[in-house]
């Protein structure tokens, strides 16, 4: 479908992403990536992530803001296993999870 649209609408840039879906909404700040909502049924919920958790790293990539998290998640596809490092109540926790698809929630 995307290729057909690109052919019929030449000159229009269409970006189709099939990236994995973590399932969190985070506060939009420049210094932390704090979860303020976890989507029910998402990879984040299944892995036990909670509002108030601060994501500090995904795999080997440091996360300082929500945009960093989005960019790193977009590099992966549904089904990829990831290690997420988060800060909860002053302690660092390592969580393994498997990314889902947006439609799965």
C-alpha positions as CSV (number, residue, x, y, z in Angstrom):
1,X,0.0,0.0,0.0
2,X,2.8,2.4,0.9
3,X,4.6,1.8,-2.4
4,X,1.4,2.4,-4.4
5,X,0.9,5.7,-2.6
6,X,4.5,6.8,-3.3
7,X,4.1,6.0,-7.0
8,X,0.8,7.8,-7.3
9,X,1.8,10.8,-5.2
10,X,5.3,11.5,-6.6
11,X,7.1,14.3,-4.8
12,X,5.3,13.6,-1.5
13,X,7.6,12.1,1.1
14,X,5.8,9.2,2.9
15,X,7.5,7.7,5.8
16,X,6.2,4.3,6.9
17,X,7.6,2.9,10.1
18,X,7.2,-0.7,11.3
19,X,9.1,-0.1,14.5
20,X,8.5,-1.8,17.8
21,X,6.1,-0.4,20.3
22,X,7.1,0.0,24.0
23,X,3.9,1.6,25.2
24,X,4.8,4.5,27.4
25,X,4.1,8.2,27.4
26,X,6.8,10.4,29.1
27,X,7.1,13.9,30.3
28,X,8.7,16.1,27.7
29,X,11.7,17.5,29.5
30,X,15.4,18.0,28.5
31,X,17.0,16.2,31.4
32,X,15.0,13.0,32.2
33,X,12.7,10.5,30.5
34,X,10.0,10.0,33.2
35,X,7.1,7.7,32.4
36,X,3.7,9.4,33.1
37,X,1.5,6.7,31.5
38,X,1.9,3.0,30.6
39,X,-0.4,1.7,27.9
40,X,-2.5,-1.2,29.0
41,X,-1.5,-4.5,27.3
42,X,1.8,-3.0,26.0
43,X,5.3,-4.4,26.3
44,X,6.0,-1.8,29.0
45,X,3.1,-3.0,31.1
46,X,4.0,-6.7,30.7
47,X,7.5,-5.9,31.9
48,X,6.3,-4.0,34.9
49,X,7.2,-0.4,34.0
50,X,5.3,2.1,36.0
51,X,4.4,5.8,36.0
52,X,7.2,7.6,37.8
53,X,9.9,5.3,36.5
54,X,12.8,7.2,34.8
55,X,14.2,5.4,31.8
56,X,18.0,6.0,31.7
57,X,19.2,3.5,29.1
58,X,18.0,1.1,26.4
59,X,20.5,-1.5,25.5
60,X,23.8,0.3,25.3
61,X,22.2,3.7,24.5
62,X,21.8,6.3,27.2
63,X,18.4,8.0,27.4
64,X,18.2,11.6,28.6
65,X,14.8,12.6,27.2
66,X,11.7,11.1,25.6
67,X,13.0,11.8,22.1
68,X,16.1,9.7,22.9
69,X,13.8,6.8,23.9
70,X,11.6,7.2,20.8
71,X,14.7,7.2,18.5
72,X,16.1,4.0,20.1
73,X,12.8,2.1,20.0
74,X,12.3,3.1,16.4
75,X,15.5,1.2,15.5
76,X,13.9,-2.0,16.5
77,X,11.0,-4.1,15.2
78,X,8.2,-5.9,17.1
79,X,9.5,-9.0,18.7
80,X,12.9,-7.6,19.5
81,X,14.2,-8.3,23.0
82,X,15.6,-5.2,24.8
83,X,17.1,-4.5,28.1
84,X,15.8,-1.3,29.7
85,X,17.6,0.3,32.6
86,X,15.4,2.5,34.8
87,X,15.5,4.4,38.0
88,X,12.7,3.8,40.5
89,X,12.7,5.2,44.0
90,X,16.4,6.0,43.8
91,X,17.4,2.5,42.7
92,X,18.5,1.3,39.3
93,X,16.6,-1.7,37.9
94,X,17.3,-3.7,34.7
95,X,14.2,-4.9,32.9
96,X,14.1,-7.2,29.9
97,X,11.2,-6.9,27.6
98,X,10.0,-7.8,24.1
99,X,8.7,-5.0,21.9
100,X,5.2,-5.3,20.6
101,X,3.2,-3.7,17.8
102,X,1.0,-0.7,18.2
103,X,-2.0,-2.7,17.0
104,X,-1.4,-5.3,19.7
105,X,-2.6,-3.0,22.4
